[in-house]
Amino acid sequence: MVGEYAGAETVLHFGSAAMELDTLRHGCGIFDLSWRNKLVVSGDDRVRWLNGMVTNNTRDLRQDCGNYSFVLNAQGHIQGDLLAFQRGEFYILETEARQISGIREFLERYIIMDEVEIGDISKGLTSIGVAGPRAFDILHSAGLNAGNIMPRQLLDGVWNGLGYSLVRDPVEVRGWYELWLAPENVEAFWNALIAAGGLPVGAEAVEWQRILLGLPRMGEDIGARELAQETGQEYALHHSKGCYIGQEIVERIHSRGQVHRRLTGLIGEHAPFLRGSKVLNGDKEIGEITSSAAIPVDGVVRNVALGYVKCAVFELDKNQTKEQGESFSVDGHSAILSALPFQF
């Protein structure tokens, strides 16, 4: 079944999304990543300029390494997220297709007297995802030897005369590999990975896995009002890198050690929650659902959600705190707080 995901048309499932999720959890799933687009940043001032635009330290990245960052406005609110890879004479920025034009427009607004150019290379460079506990073995069996590739690293190679780059995802909890390659070569690489024992997986299972891992998405769990620390993605921040847009707010929160709300997991006992539903503590509104799904995990359907909950609800009084496992309500049904990632 084909449909839209993250701003691009892709396969949603190949028959059974439940079996495909099981593949991602216990085997090796092969999936389309054309919904992740790429920008190239070049020019003599690219290193200094990019480091001043994102929340992580891109200045000191070793060549062929990358990291995950937020792009903030001056008030510290998240405008987008991206992976940045240092490629020597240029950087490659990767983000979801539905973000690409907005991020490019935002970044170009801050090229003043800088020798920096930004180009969209998405039509000439696409991606295949390879994920699951058997991913390394499948890559090796297909002749795409991952060697000693570390998280955040990128290796270039040639397979049957076709060039590719193998990326080990900087978002380590996601645990996947990406193959960057020319669009006309996708079929050859895809068939080789399937022949090696990988199984095709659609975007629906990838989305379920994202929720189970507790990873927020722009446009779903992150909007224009969210602050970086509210998302729990501390690996997107570098607190000693120097000035960047929105730094003052990030460091103010860092010094105080707390935000007013944070992303957490919730488990429903009876029904899946709806996005936008309010989380209640008695009759008081204390949070909101941002992502939700009824996910079949190892044969058991789990009604799980991501949402922001006020930190104040964890304080009943001076001597008591609410812990993970405490029950609230959503749409009249019990909602139990859960640490992320979900442990099923």
Steps between C-alpha positions, in 0.01 A plus 500: 500500500638839397427827679652819643750502784706796622424699185580234239326211328623163621388146578298495822508122529573196287213293639520482879632796694496283815738247344715784369531650849599155627773498234635834622500375859643153445644470150607742229263736322575673170303818441471801273651821637422725206285697746828630643645773278844658486657844477864577429670794673819629339716813494801630690296606805293180525665366818461813713161588353333160543629467856322827577171372360446168680496376858773237469872537433550466124825698504703219660347208314764273351474447127232246404332527838169658594266594782141596573394861557205728543460829318357763736370853471625778724234413762637144523202334330574210265469581131625165370736213559773349285803276472822678396791310345845649449622400154820703472425775251130504586236385747200285420187578701226237513143550616145393419363597160227716650760708685757545226371819339423667833840421646676620186302825503571554871874435461536718192344789688817512715753502216592867513860572405600134526653297219244222530281327245216255563376260234236229493649169379200280584426408138850365449556327834245275669512247785412145604463413868634178653399436863462228758729273704609314185573815296879471519492136390268571207719786380803271517320219316399742225864600451451839664751446777434739788844424643559686824264787417405683818180689582502845332752380237472480121702273270519524121517184291453340161281193447486329162632818344235717669597766752326538836548642848415298810387706799455380855227718642612773744174445693637190674173387661356464148781260414466496125735523205439709191625436148536820301496439127386629163125442442565290190699251712235442767357185344837325477589570865149421623496162325845414637392573857182293462698214346734515801210440738358844570123544487314800351343733753262789442469841661218392734728259687780759500258749658390249764863429584562875534223531757619197695849652513357830624646709217306822432432615144471851363140574413374227733667533839697816433338822389592867493456543878720214622830562677795267446520357853127427506554230237753307707746487208803621693738351241387780266660761729860604560543732797853629436512546122460876486223727378208387285147620442285423805799414722406745775171322564656152486771594749258678731294180521819295539619710793164477674486126436131474414230582248129538575401186307667209332435228246401171656336171410147400587331160483124465458321209660190492282533704181753691291510871572434771244764757412417826675311331786561654841668314783312555827601466863158489659324795339822693429654508154868412534604390151417418140540200268719560194544153344289192557452152356367155578818303434518120479813410697590131498136404455356738760338829397640787705317834512790739535552871457753778529401826659612798704418496870557785744793436729299642789271195500794293620487695827205411720643679799842567648552138599332306217556476127309329226712233333486315172207261524269760654154506345328803347211515254455580131155520339350324801746209489792419727842615377811368671824693480789306349872564469637523147576294306206273578610166643288221349 
